[in-house]
Amino acid sequence: MKSLRPFIVIACAVLSCATPLATRAAVTNGSLIKGASSSAVYYVESGKRYAFPNEGVFFSWYRDFTGVVTVPDTDLAGYALAGNVTYKPAMELVKVTTDPKVYAVSQYGVLRWVMTEDAAAALYGPDWNAKVQDVPDTFFTNYLIGSPIGAATDYNASAEGVIATIGDDLRPAGFVPPTLQTTPPNQAATTGTPSVVVGLSTSQATLNQTVTVFATVSNNVHPIATLEIFSDTSQTPLATCSHSTTCSFPYTIPQAPLDIRFSAVATDDLGSRIMTDVGQQAELNVPAVSTDLILSVTPLAITAGSRVSYSSDASKIQNITSHKVFAMIPGEPNPVLWQDCGTAALCASSSPFYRTTQLYSKVAFDGHVYQSAAATVTVTSGTPPKPTLTLTGHPAANQATLVLTAPSGETIGWSTIVEGTTQDAPSIALCELSSCEVTVQYTKQTTFTGFTDVGGKLESSESVTVTP
């Protein structure tokens, strides 16, 4: 599975965090380990290892890489990969890349929406917005959604902050976030400083790709009459929405390289204007397309699940510091890292593909980034395999046991069960293996759906509905 590779490998390589090879006996609960031939760092608990999705998560728990133990690759493989580490409770605020909501983190990776700026400032100080960490869409399913926070009293930061180890934060099987009392935001909270924030559906883009640009108004006192989105290259609005606090439009990348910023202006019904602060403008950078970087793909037309060979040749470029192949998959807002070849000049491999996918590569060197021309793998027939969600029993009144079985095959990755029918619905289980089982409590008619990562994109099961 391509998209769940730990992102912390660079930090370890730079800081030389590894200690000499250790025996398996030296690894105990709470250890940090890495393999002899890899820089990825894992947390060990009960004979299993947990990956750090990025450096932000790692440094929310640790100050540095002191204590990381290097083990033989054969020993590393003996620790089953059981999931991803989530942000330490009460340390950071987080948001998903494509959603303007800001969340506080509670134990077991539960996210609680902080509904107002006043509540965020009371909990994290006046500079709270500097403590917000982006969680890529791919890793958002590592978390569960809990009760929102309307006032600072709804969140006990002191109690959350006493969770000292990752082991104390690992989610028990079948855990469902408790329903907590939410204080309705008062008028003072909703009439804070008005603002309008602009965001993008993806942080990476390539030539001819379409990106969604969206704007959201917060803390407006009076109703919004118009909301307009601009770029720094256009004096006229690229999109105008009436009587709405949200606005979006599709923007197709016209050229490469490209460096463009988007901002918005909201006008309320009294004629007052709210403008995007300079620091909150959305910036889109598209690297130059270079003929010195050649991506080859064969065959270009396949049936679903067939294998495709691809290679990225950067042999004409010197001093390469990074060489990666990315995939743009329909329905996925962000590119999927398909192959990481480090500093090698030739990046080649093969994979099965389940849907029409655009591939492109990037190299970084001497402070520059080049991007290849894109190649499209067209799937002419067949469909991706889907997971199966089954209701296996009712162990007690208003309880249901659900079993998710993932399809078999290459590039079949993690699975999740959500309460709802869409992949952004609240997750009740995250499964790193091919199947998982969870028992849920319900008080009303509730629908559950399973999703499995198939070749970099989530495929859904048929939904299951239970009734008290």
JOHU-V118958 format. One record per residue. N is the residue number from 1. RES is the residue in one small letter. PHI is phi as a letter, one per 40 degrees, with the letter a starting at -180 (none if undefined). PSI is psi in radians with two decimals (999 if undefined). OMEGA is omega as a letter, one per 30 degrees, with the letter a starting at -180 (* if undefined). Layout:
BEGIN
n: [N N]
res: [RES RES]
phi: [PHI PHI]
psi: [PSI PSI]
omega: [OMEGA OMEGA]
END
This chain:
BEGIN
n: [1 2 3 4 5 6 7 8 9 10 11 12 13 14 15 16 17 18 19 20 21 22 23 24 25 26 27 28 29 30 31 32 33 34 35 36 37 38 39 40 41 42 43 44 45 46 47 48 49 50 51 52 53 54 55 56 57 58 59 60 61 62 63 64 65 66 67 68 69 70 71 72 73 74 75 76 77 78 79 80 81 82 83 84 85 86 87 88 89 90 91 92 93 94 95 96 97 98 99 100 101 102 103 104 105 106 107 108 109 110 111 112 113 114 115 116 117 118 119 120 121 122 123 124 125 126 127 128 129 130 131 132 133 134 135 136 137 138 139 140 141 142 143 144 145 146 147 148 149 150 151 152 153 154 155 156 157 158 159 160 161 162 163 164 165 166 167 168 169 170 171 172 173 174 175 176 177 178 179 180 181 182 183 184 185 186 187 188 189 190 191 192 193 194 195 196 197 198 199 200 201 202 203 204 205 206 207 208 209 210 211 212 213 214 215 216 217 218 219 220 221 222 223 224 225 226 227 228 229 230 231 232 233 234 235 236 237 238 239 240 241 242 243 244 245 246 247 248 249 250 251 252 253 254 255 256 257 258 259 260 261 262 263 264 265 266 267 268 269 270 271 272 273 274 275 276 277 278 279 280 281 282 283 284 285 286 287 288 289 290 291 292 293 294 295 296 297 298 299 300 301 302 303 304 305 306 307 308 309 310 311 312 313 314 315 316 317 318 319 320 321 322 323 324 325 326 327 328 329 330 331 332 333 334 335 336 337 338 339 340 341 342 343 344 345 346 347 348 349 350 351 352 353 354 355 356 357 358 359 360 361 362 363 364 365 366 367 368 369 370 371 372 373 374 375 376 377 378 379 380 381 382 383 384 385 386 387 388 389 390 391 392 393 394 395 396 397 398 399 400 401 402 403 404 405 406 407 408 409 410 411 412 413 414 415 416 417 418 419 420 421 422 423 424 425 426 427 428 429 430 431 432 433 434 435 436 437 438 439 440 441 442 443 444 445 446 447 448 449 450 451 452 453 454 455 456 457 458 459 460 461 462 463 464 465 466 467 468]
res: [m k s l r p f i v i a c a v l s c a t p l a t r a a v t n g s l i k g a s s s a v y y v e s g k r y a f p n e g v f f s w y r d f t g v v t v p d t d l a g y a l a g n v t y k p a m e l v k v t t d p k v y a v s q y g v l r w v m t e d a a a a l y g p d w n a k v q d v p d t f f t n y l i g s p i g a a t d y n a s a e g v i a t i g d d l r p a g f v p p t l q t t p p n q a a t t g t p s v v v g l s t s q a t l n q t v t v f a t v s n n v h p i a t l e i f s d t s q t p l a t c s h s t t c s f p y t i p q a p l d i r f s a v a t d d l g s r i m t d v g q q a e l n v p a v s t d l i l s v t p l a i t a g s r v s y s s d a s k i q n i t s h k v f a m i p g e p n p v l w q d c g t a a l c a s s s p f y r t t q l y s k v a f d g h v y q s a a a t v t v t s g t p p k p t l t l t g h p a a n q a t l v l t a p s g e t i g w s t i v e g t t q d a p s i a l c e l s s c e v t v q y t k q t t f t g f t d v g g k l e s s e s v t v t p]
phi: [none c c b c d c c c c d c c c c f c c c d d b c c c c c b d g c b b a c c b a c c b b c b a f g b b b c c c a c d c d c c b b c a c d g c b c b d d c c d c c c c c b i b c b d c d g c b c b a c d b b c c b b c b b d g g c c b c c c b c c c c c c c b g c c d c c b c b c b d d d b c c c b b b b c c b c a d c c b c c c c c c c c c b c d c b c c c c g c b d c c b c b c d d c c c c c b c c c a b b b b b c a c b a b d g c b b c b b b b c b g c c b d c c a b b b b b c b b c b c c a b b b f a c b a a a c b c c c a a c a b b b b a a b b b c c b g c b b b c c d c b c c b b b b c c c b c c b b b b b a c c b a c d g c c b c a a b b b c c b c f c b a a b b b b b b d g b c b c c c c a b b g b c c b b b a a a c b b a d b c b a b b b b a f g b b b b c c c b b c c c c a g b c c b c b b b c b i b c a d f b b b b b b b c c c h c f c b c b a b b c i b b c c c d c b a b b c c c a a b a b b b a b a d b b b b b b b c b g g b c b b c c c b b b b d]
psi: [2.25 -0.61 -0.07 0.33 2.38 2.41 0.03 0.14 -0.58 -0.76 -0.75 -0.68 -0.67 -0.70 -0.04 0.99 -0.25 2.47 2.95 2.81 2.38 2.78 2.83 -0.54 -0.43 -0.15 2.09 3.02 2.34 -0.02 2.67 2.21 2.81 2.74 2.86 -0.50 0.23 2.68 -0.06 2.35 2.44 2.68 2.39 2.32 2.23 0.72 0.17 2.78 2.56 2.29 2.61 2.01 -0.53 3.06 -0.56 -0.77 -0.78 -0.86 -0.13 -0.33 -0.55 2.63 -0.54 -2.99 0.26 2.30 -0.06 2.22 2.30 2.23 2.74 2.58 -0.60 -0.62 -0.72 -0.75 -0.37 -0.23 1.94 2.40 1.96 -0.12 -2.96 2.54 2.48 2.95 2.52 2.34 2.46 -0.01 -0.76 2.78 2.58 2.78 2.62 2.58 -0.66 0.31 2.24 -0.16 2.46 2.38 2.52 2.69 2.27 3.02 2.57 0.45 0.60 2.20 2.34 2.04 2.15 1.90 -0.39 2.74 -0.61 -0.73 -0.71 -0.75 -0.66 -0.59 -0.65 0.12 2.95 -0.36 0.52 -0.62 -0.29 -0.14 0.19 2.18 2.36 2.32 2.02 2.59 -0.65 -0.61 0.01 -0.49 -0.07 -0.30 2.83 2.73 2.18 -2.90 2.47 2.88 1.91 -0.49 2.81 -0.48 -0.19 -0.16 2.11 1.53 -0.60 -0.77 -0.69 -0.60 -0.23 -0.13 1.86 -0.42 2.72 -0.60 -0.64 -0.21 -0.05 2.26 2.22 2.65 2.34 0.13 2.34 2.24 2.38 2.68 2.03 2.73 2.30 2.19 2.17 2.31 2.27 3.03 -0.63 -0.62 -0.66 -0.15 0.66 -2.81 2.09 2.54 2.77 2.12 2.47 2.43 3.00 2.62 -0.29 2.57 -0.18 2.51 2.84 2.94 2.34 0.02 2.58 2.23 2.41 2.20 2.23 2.64 2.52 2.28 2.36 2.60 0.49 2.36 -0.71 2.74 2.54 2.25 -0.86 2.58 2.05 2.46 2.30 2.86 2.87 -0.01 0.06 2.34 -0.23 2.63 2.46 -0.35 2.51 2.21 2.42 2.44 0.80 2.56 0.04 2.64 2.53 2.81 2.72 2.32 2.11 2.23 2.00 -0.35 2.88 2.30 2.84 2.35 1.89 2.55 2.51 2.46 3.02 2.71 2.14 2.38 2.15 -3.14 -0.09 0.00 0.00 2.48 2.41 2.16 2.61 2.25 2.64 -0.71 -0.19 0.17 2.63 2.17 2.31 2.11 2.19 2.06 2.83 2.47 2.17 2.39 -0.16 -0.15 1.97 2.13 2.17 2.37 2.33 2.37 2.91 -0.24 2.22 2.99 2.71 2.28 -0.10 2.72 2.44 2.35 2.45 2.62 2.49 2.05 1.94 0.51 -0.32 -0.07 2.33 2.77 0.80 2.28 -0.26 2.39 1.99 2.62 2.32 2.73 2.31 2.01 2.28 2.31 -0.17 2.14 -0.46 2.60 2.56 2.25 1.97 -0.64 2.25 1.94 0.27 -2.13 0.19 2.51 -0.51 2.14 1.82 2.51 -2.95 2.66 2.67 2.56 2.47 -0.20 2.80 2.21 2.43 2.21 2.51 2.83 2.80 2.49 2.51 2.41 2.39 0.68 0.08 2.79 2.23 2.59 2.47 2.86 2.59 2.66 2.44 2.20 2.02 2.13 1.97 -0.38 2.90 2.86 2.69 2.56 2.64 2.64 2.91 2.23 2.19 2.36 1.98 -0.22 3.02 1.59 -0.40 3.04 2.32 0.54 2.56 2.41 2.15 2.39 2.17 2.15 2.07 2.65 2.75 2.73 2.97 2.66 0.43 2.07 -2.47 2.82 2.81 2.65 2.27 2.74 1.68 -2.79 -0.03 2.72 -0.29 0.13 2.82 2.25 2.40 -0.16 2.44 2.18 2.11 -0.33 -3.09 -0.32 2.81 2.83 2.43 2.48 2.23 2.65 2.42 2.63 -0.06 3.00 2.17 2.46 2.38 2.57 2.51 2.58 2.42 2.40 1.96 1.83 0.66 0.01 2.52 2.24 2.48 2.64 3.05 2.53 2.70 2.26 2.32 2.63 2.35 999]
omega: [a a a l l a a a a a a a a a a a a l l a l l a a a a a l a a l a l l a a a l a a a l a l l l l l a a l a l a l l a a l l a l a a l l l a l l l a l l l a l l a l a a l l l a l a l a a l a l l a a a a a l a l a l a l l l l a a l a a l l l l a l a a l a l a a l a a l l l l a a a a l l a l l l a l a l l a a l a a a a a l a a l a a l l l a l a l l l a l a l l a l l l l l a a l a a l l a l l l a l l a l l l l a l a l l l a l l a l a l l l l a a l a l l l a l a l a l a l l a l l l l a l a l l a l l l l a a a a l g l l a l l l a l l l a a l l l a l a l l a a a l l a l l l a l l a l l l a l l a l f a l a l a l l a l l l l l a l a l a a l a l l l a l a l l a l a l a a l l l a l l a l a a l l a a l l a l l a a l a l l l a l l l a l l l l l l l l a l a l a l a a a a l l a l l l a l a l l a l a l l l l a l l l a l l l l l l a a l l l a l a a a a l l a a l l l a l a a l l a l l a l l a l l a l l a l l l l l l l l a l a l l a l a l a l *]
END
